[in-house]
Amino acid sequence: MKIYNKLVRDKIPQICKENGQIANIRKLNDEEYLKELNTKLKEEVFEYLESEEIEELADLEEVLLAIVEAKKIAYDDFEKIRLDKTQKRGAFKDKIFLISVEEKI
């Protein structure tokens, strides 16, 4: 038996069954779910930083979308927040690396 104790994608129990395994699962309540999504977010960021694989970014986006939904925010509203922030502060397209800021005298 291998112990995981982590949030997994919805089809994992079925995949285990198809592989002749028994997945012991339980459904999380809303509070537990959000906590585990945050844990999963950290895991996916780490996995991407380790591998730099695009597939890991896809996993990261899936977790981000689940967090937005769990917080009961419509995706369009989330996208508006992102676009508003981009309009006010820019994006990361210009590859600007800030070294320091000095106060004017």
C-alpha positions as CSV (number, residue, x, y, z in Angstrom):
1,M,0.0,0.0,0.0
2,K,1.3,3.5,-0.9
3,I,0.0,6.4,1.1
4,Y,-0.6,9.7,-0.7
5,N,-2.8,11.9,1.5
6,K,-3.2,14.6,-1.2
7,L,-5.8,16.1,-3.5
8,V,-5.9,14.3,-6.9
9,R,-7.7,14.8,-10.2
10,D,-11.2,13.5,-10.5
11,K,-10.5,10.5,-12.7
12,I,-7.6,9.1,-10.5
13,P,-9.9,6.6,-8.6
14,Q,-11.3,5.3,-11.9
15,I,-7.8,5.0,-13.4
16,C,-6.7,3.1,-10.3
17,K,-9.6,0.7,-10.7
18,E,-8.8,0.1,-14.3
19,N,-5.2,-0.7,-13.2
20,G,-6.6,-3.3,-10.8
21,Q,-6.0,-1.1,-7.7
22,I,-8.3,0.1,-5.0
23,A,-8.2,3.8,-4.3
24,N,-9.2,4.7,-0.7
25,I,-10.7,8.2,-1.0
26,R,-12.9,10.6,0.9
27,K,-14.7,13.8,-0.2
28,L,-13.3,17.0,1.3
29,N,-15.5,19.8,2.7
30,D,-15.2,23.3,1.2
31,E,-12.6,24.4,3.8
32,E,-10.5,21.3,3.4
33,Y,-10.7,21.6,-0.3
34,L,-9.4,25.1,-0.5
35,K,-6.6,24.2,1.9
36,E,-5.6,21.2,-0.2
37,L,-5.8,23.3,-3.4
38,N,-3.3,25.7,-1.9
39,T,-1.1,22.8,-1.0
40,K,-1.5,21.5,-4.6
41,L,-0.6,24.9,-5.9
42,K,2.7,24.8,-4.1
43,E,3.3,21.3,-5.3
44,E,2.7,22.2,-8.9
45,V,4.9,25.3,-8.8
46,F,7.7,23.2,-7.4
47,E,7.2,20.5,-10.0
48,Y,7.3,23.2,-12.8
49,L,10.4,24.8,-11.3
50,E,12.2,21.5,-11.1
51,S,11.3,20.3,-14.6
52,E,10.4,23.5,-16.6
53,E,8.0,21.3,-18.5
54,I,4.9,22.9,-20.2
55,E,2.8,20.0,-18.9
56,E,3.5,21.2,-15.3
57,L,2.2,24.7,-16.3
58,A,-1.0,23.1,-17.5
59,D,-1.4,21.4,-14.1
60,L,-0.7,24.7,-12.4
61,E,-3.4,26.4,-14.5
62,E,-5.9,23.6,-13.6
63,V,-5.2,24.2,-9.9
64,L,-5.5,28.0,-10.4
65,L,-8.9,27.6,-12.1
66,A,-10.1,25.3,-9.3
67,I,-9.1,27.8,-6.7
68,V,-11.0,30.6,-8.5
69,E,-14.1,28.4,-8.7
70,A,-13.7,27.3,-5.1
71,K,-13.7,31.0,-4.1
72,K,-16.9,31.4,-6.0
73,I,-15.4,33.8,-8.5
74,A,-16.6,33.7,-12.1
75,Y,-13.8,33.1,-14.5
76,D,-14.7,36.2,-16.4
77,D,-14.4,38.3,-13.2
78,F,-11.1,36.7,-12.5
79,E,-9.9,37.5,-16.0
80,K,-11.1,41.1,-15.6
81,I,-9.1,41.4,-12.4
82,R,-6.0,40.1,-14.3
83,L,-6.6,42.5,-17.2
84,D,-7.2,45.5,-14.9
85,K,-3.9,44.7,-13.1
86,T,-2.1,44.4,-16.5
87,Q,-3.5,47.7,-17.6
88,K,-2.4,49.5,-14.4
89,R,0.9,47.8,-13.8
90,G,1.8,46.1,-17.1
91,A,2.6,42.4,-17.8
92,F,6.0,40.7,-18.0
93,K,6.5,40.9,-21.7
94,D,9.3,43.5,-21.7
95,K,11.5,41.3,-19.5
96,I,12.3,44.2,-17.1
97,F,14.5,43.3,-14.1
98,L,14.4,45.9,-11.4
99,I,17.8,46.3,-9.7
100,S,17.0,49.1,-7.3
101,V,14.9,52.3,-6.7
102,E,16.3,55.5,-5.2
103,E,14.4,58.2,-3.6
104,K,14.6,61.6,-5.3
105,I,16.0,64.4,-3.1
